[in-house]
């Protein structure tokens, strides 16, 4: 069964901003993109993706501390199938350790 990706959604990711930025180029694949601070704009033909992120307080479980990065995804000009195809690859490369 195929997952559905809304036109706009938010995620909490268990990574630091440095890790996120290290994985982002591979996750974007052939899509041209530009970063400005804690935002990135990508051309995802036939539309676009706006990403914005912010570091949140770490999640603490007993003695373990996990970083939290809140990421907002805003697609424009892509239908559900196009969003799914892009996010399937993006998610693979954003898995801890990269793709």
NUMIMAR-330993 format. One record per residue (C-alpha): residue number from 1; residue in one letter; x, z, y. Coordinates in steps of 0.25 Angstrom, whole numbers, plus 5000, padded with zeros to 4 digits. Each point is the difference from the previous one (the first is absolute). Example, Ala and Ser with C-alpha at 12.3 -4.5 7.8 and 13.67 -1.06 7.14 Angstrom:
<r n="1" res="a" c1="5049" c3="5031" c2="4982"/>
<r n="2" res="s" c1="5006" c3="4998" c2="5014"/>
end
This chain:
<r n="1" res="x" c1="5000" c3="5000" c2="5000"/>
<r n="2" res="x" c1="5005" c3="4996" c2="5014"/>
<r n="3" res="x" c1="5002" c3="5011" c2="5010"/>
<r n="4" res="x" c1="4993" c3="4998" c2="5014"/>
<r n="5" res="x" c1="5008" c3="5001" c2="5013"/>
<r n="6" res="x" c1="4992" c3="5002" c2="5012"/>
<r n="7" res="x" c1="5003" c3="4993" c2="5013"/>
<r n="8" res="x" c1="5005" c3="5013" c2="5005"/>
<r n="9" res="x" c1="5004" c3="5012" c2="4992"/>
<r n="10" res="x" c1="5010" c3="5012" c2="5001"/>
<r n="11" res="x" c1="5009" c3="5006" c2="4989"/>
<r n="12" res="x" c1="5009" c3="5012" c2="4999"/>
<r n="13" res="x" c1="5013" c3="4996" c2="4994"/>
<r n="14" res="x" c1="5010" c3="5010" c2="4993"/>
<r n="15" res="x" c1="5013" c3="4994" c2="5008"/>
<r n="16" res="x" c1="5008" c3="5002" c2="5012"/>
<r n="17" res="x" c1="4999" c3="4990" c2="5011"/>
<r n="18" res="x" c1="5015" c3="4996" c2="4997"/>
<r n="19" res="x" c1="4995" c3="4997" c2="4985"/>
<r n="20" res="x" c1="4988" c3="4993" c2="5006"/>
<r n="21" res="x" c1="5009" c3="4991" c2="5009"/>
<r n="22" res="x" c1="5009" c3="4997" c2="4989"/>
<r n="23" res="x" c1="4989" c3="4995" c2="4991"/>
<r n="24" res="x" c1="4992" c3="4993" c2="5010"/>
<r n="25" res="x" c1="5009" c3="4987" c2="5001"/>
<r n="26" res="x" c1="4998" c3="4997" c2="4985"/>
<r n="27" res="x" c1="4986" c3="5004" c2="5000"/>
<r n="28" res="x" c1="4997" c3="4990" c2="5011"/>
<r n="29" res="x" c1="5006" c3="4989" c2="4992"/>
<r n="30" res="x" c1="4999" c3="4986" c2="5007"/>
<r n="31" res="x" c1="4991" c3="5005" c2="5011"/>
<r n="32" res="x" c1="5006" c3="5000" c2="5014"/>
<r n="33" res="x" c1="4999" c3="5014" c2="5006"/>
<r n="34" res="x" c1="5005" c3="5008" c2="5012"/>
<r n="35" res="x" c1="5002" c3="5015" c2="5002"/>
<r n="36" res="x" c1="4998" c3="5007" c2="5013"/>
<r n="37" res="x" c1="5002" c3="5015" c2="4998"/>
<r n="38" res="x" c1="4990" c3="5006" c2="4990"/>
<r n="39" res="x" c1="4992" c3="4986" c2="4999"/>
<r n="40" res="x" c1="5002" c3="4987" c2="4994"/>
<r n="41" res="x" c1="4993" c3="4987" c2="5001"/>
<r n="42" res="x" c1="5000" c3="4990" c2="4988"/>
<r n="43" res="x" c1="4996" c3="4986" c2="4999"/>
<r n="44" res="x" c1="4992" c3="4999" c2="4987"/>
<r n="45" res="x" c1="4995" c3="4986" c2="5000"/>
<r n="46" res="x" c1="4989" c3="4997" c2="5003"/>
<r n="47" res="x" c1="4999" c3="5013" c2="5008"/>
<r n="48" res="x" c1="5008" c3="5012" c2="5004"/>
<r n="49" res="x" c1="5003" c3="5015" c2="4996"/>
<r n="50" res="x" c1="5002" c3="5011" c2="5010"/>
<r n="51" res="x" c1="5007" c3="5012" c2="4994"/>
<r n="52" res="x" c1="5002" c3="5013" c2="5007"/>
<r n="53" res="x" c1="5006" c3="5013" c2="4995"/>
<r n="54" res="x" c1="5003" c3="5015" c2="5003"/>
<r n="55" res="x" c1="5007" c3="5011" c2="4993"/>
<r n="56" res="x" c1="4991" c3="5011" c2="4996"/>
<r n="57" res="x" c1="5004" c3="5014" c2="4996"/>
<r n="58" res="x" c1="5006" c3="5001" c2="4986"/>
<r n="59" res="x" c1="4991" c3="5003" c2="4988"/>
<r n="60" res="x" c1="5005" c3="5013" c2="4994"/>
<r n="61" res="x" c1="4997" c3="5004" c2="4986"/>
<r n="62" res="x" c1="5007" c3="5013" c2="4995"/>
<r n="63" res="x" c1="5015" c3="4997" c2="5003"/>
<r n="64" res="x" c1="4998" c3="4985" c2="5001"/>
<r n="65" res="x" c1="4999" c3="4993" c2="5014"/>
<r n="66" res="x" c1="4995" c3="4985" c2="5000"/>
<r n="67" res="x" c1="5001" c3="4992" c2="5012"/>
<r n="68" res="x" c1="4987" c3="4994" c2="5006"/>
<r n="69" res="x" c1="4999" c3="4987" c2="5007"/>
<r n="70" res="x" c1="4986" c3="4996" c2="5005"/>
<r n="71" res="x" c1="4999" c3="4985" c2="5001"/>
<r n="72" res="x" c1="4988" c3="4992" c2="5006"/>
<r n="73" res="x" c1="4998" c3="4985" c2="4995"/>
<r n="74" res="x" c1="4991" c3="4991" c2="5009"/>
<r n="75" res="x" c1="4998" c3="4986" c2="4995"/>
<r n="76" res="x" c1="4994" c3="4988" c2="5008"/>
<r n="77" res="x" c1="4997" c3="4986" c2="4995"/>
<r n="78" res="x" c1="5001" c3="5003" c2="4985"/>
<r n="79" res="x" c1="4989" c3="5000" c2="4990"/>
<r n="80" res="x" c1="4999" c3="5011" c2="4989"/>
<r n="81" res="x" c1="5008" c3="4991" c2="4990"/>
<r n="82" res="x" c1="5011" c3="4997" c2="5010"/>
<r n="83" res="x" c1="5001" c3="5015" c2="5003"/>
<r n="84" res="x" c1="5001" c3="5003" c2="4985"/>
<r n="85" res="x" c1="5011" c3="4990" c2="4998"/>
<r n="86" res="x" c1="5009" c3="5005" c2="5011"/>
<r n="87" res="x" c1="4997" c3="5015" c2="4997"/>
<r n="88" res="x" c1="5003" c3="4998" c2="4985"/>
<r n="89" res="x" c1="5014" c3="4996" c2="5004"/>
<r n="90" res="x" c1="5002" c3="5010" c2="5011"/>
<r n="91" res="x" c1="4996" c3="5011" c2="4991"/>
<r n="92" res="x" c1="5010" c3="4996" c2="4989"/>
<r n="93" res="x" c1="5011" c3="5001" c2="5011"/>
<r n="94" res="x" c1="4996" c3="5013" c2="5006"/>
<r n="95" res="x" c1="5000" c3="5007" c2="4986"/>
<r n="96" res="x" c1="5011" c3="5011" c2="5001"/>
<r n="97" res="x" c1="5013" c3="4993" c2="4996"/>
<r n="98" res="x" c1="4995" c3="4987" c2="5005"/>
<r n="99" res="x" c1="4995" c3="4988" c2="4992"/>
end
